[in-house]
Amino acid sequence: MKIDEAGQNRPAKVSLAVKLLYLSFYLGIIRTALMFNSVSGANSKFFAIVVLGAVLYFSWFMIFKIDKGKNWARVTYAALFLAGLPFTKLSLFTSFTTNSFPAGIAIAQLLMQVVALILLFQKESTEWYKQMKRNAQLSAADGLR
């Protein structure tokens, strides 16, 4: 176990899950760069860059907060992942018809995210997130005194 910044023993499963999420994040950047040439038109490319920047920042922020023991980030990430699953099939099919390498990266990302979420919601991980929340509440209460 790794000692986190709050002095709690972080389960190895949480550490591995965060590493998988960051790896998936970086693979997503590579995949996007490989597929960027399929966007045509200056306005479309500008819009794609703006949207991509927002999505990348939000994704990084969620992983960062999961790493810091924020339960709301873990739950939000899982909810967004599950909400996006129905659209994954079409996206993967389209990717395989245009370029199979980015599609392979997408499958690797999907698998990493599934494994990470399974690790994040196991009993040991859930107990750690609950303890982190209790510690944050106690710290906030101590700050009010």
C-alpha positions, 0 to 999 in steps of 0.5 A, a space after each residue: 500500500 502507498 501512503 497518500 497525502 492524507 496519511 491513509 494507506 491507499 490500496 494498490 488497486 486504486 494506484 493501479 486503476 489511476 495508472 490505467 486511467 492515465 495511460 488510457 488518457 495518453 493513448 487517447 491523445 495519441 489516437 486523436 492526433 492520428 485521426 485529426 487529419 480526417 477533420 476537414 475545413 479550418 472552422 471544423 479543425 478549430 472547433 475540434 481543437 476547442 472541444 478536444 481541449 475541453 474534453 481532455 482537460 475534463 478527463 484529466 481533472 476527473 482522473 486527478 481527483 480520483 487519484 486524490 481520493 475524491 469519491 464524487 469523481 470516481 462515481 462521476 467517471 463511472 456514470 459518464 463511462 456507462 453513459 458513453 458505452 452505447 456510442 462506443 460500438 458505432 465509434 469503433 465500427 467507424 474507426 475500423 472502416 477508416 484506420 484500424 490502428 486508432 481503432 486498436 488503441 480505442 479497444 485498448 483504452 476501453 479495456 483499461 477503463 473497464 479494468 480501472 473501474 472494476 478496481 475502483 469499485 472493489 470493497 477495499 477501494 470503496 472503503 478507502 474512498 469512504 475513509 478519505 471522505 470522512 477525513 476531509 469532513 473532519 479536517 473541514 470541521 477542525 478548520 471551523 473551530 
